[in-house]
Amino acid sequence: MRRRGRGAGVEGTARVLIPRRNPVGLLDLDMSPLLQEAQRVHDQAGLSDRLIADATGAKPSTVRGWLSGRSEPSGERAERLVELSAMTDRLARVVRPEAIGVWLIRPNVALDDERPIDLIARGEYLPVARVISSIEYPGVS
């Protein structure tokens, strides 16, 4: 585990972990679980910092901080990140990874022509999950 900043390791100071990749490209297990989620959504689902920012209510520069390990999401932003991650995991089972971002920003008739990313940003991921479920398990209601 690598630490940044002066006083790292001193009780009462914040510790920010820097993401590291091992030789086969896997994320370092010492990295915070929230930072792992941000990195996974970015890398495996191919979502840009702008799209992650739209879904979490953060600024793109804040998301870049998460991806570089300089900062970590908290509160509602962390909740939105986890929900986004869950939705991208499910989408990855039914669409190509490069199509996930497009699916998230395209208005969807099953969501009253709203964009899934906007619902996730408002904390209303359940309707999005239901639409994905209908794709995962067609014919099951």
WODALIN-V926116 format. One record per pair of residues at least 24 apart in sequence whose C-alpha atoms are under 10 Angstrom apart, sorted by the first residue. I is the first residue (numbers start at 0). GAP is how many residues later the second one is. Records with the same first field share a line. If there is no record, write none. Layout:
BEGIN
I = GAP  GAP
END
This chain:
BEGIN
0 = 27  28  29  30
1 = 28  29
2 = 66  67
3 = 65  66
4 = 65
14 = 55  56
15 = 50  53  54  55  56
16 = 51  52  53  54  55
17 = 48  49  50  51  52  53
18 = 47  48  49  50  51
19 = 48  49
30 = 38
31 = 37  40
32 = 39  49
33 = 32  38  39  40  44  45  47  48
34 = 28  30  31  32  33  34  35  36  37  38  43  46
35 = 30  31  33
36 = 29  30  41  44  45  47  48  49
37 = 25  26  28  29  30  31  34  35  40  43  44  46  47
38 = 24  25  27  28  29  30  46
39 = 27  45  48  49
40 = 40  41  43  44  45  46  47  48
41 = 25  43
42 = 24  54
43 = 44  45  48  53  54  56
44 = 40  43  44  46  47  51  52  53  54  55  56
45 = 42  51  52  53  54  55
46 = 41  50  51  52  53  54  55  57
47 = 53
50 = 50  53  54  66
51 = 28  29  32  33  49  65  69
52 = 24  27  28  68
53 = 26  51  63  64  66  67
54 = 25  26  28  29  49  61  62  63  64  65  66  67  68
55 = 24  25  26  27  28  61  62  64  65  66  67
56 = 24  61  63  64  65
57 = 63
75 = 45  46  47
76 = 44  46
78 = 41  42  44
79 = 40  41  42  43  44  45
80 = 39  40
82 = 37  38  40  41  42  43  46
83 = 32  33  36  37  39  41
85 = 39  43
86 = 29  30  33  38  39  41  42  45
87 = 44
89 = 39  42  43  45  46
90 = 38  41  42  44  45
92 = 39  42  43
93 = 38  39  41  42  43
94 = 40  41
103 = 24
END
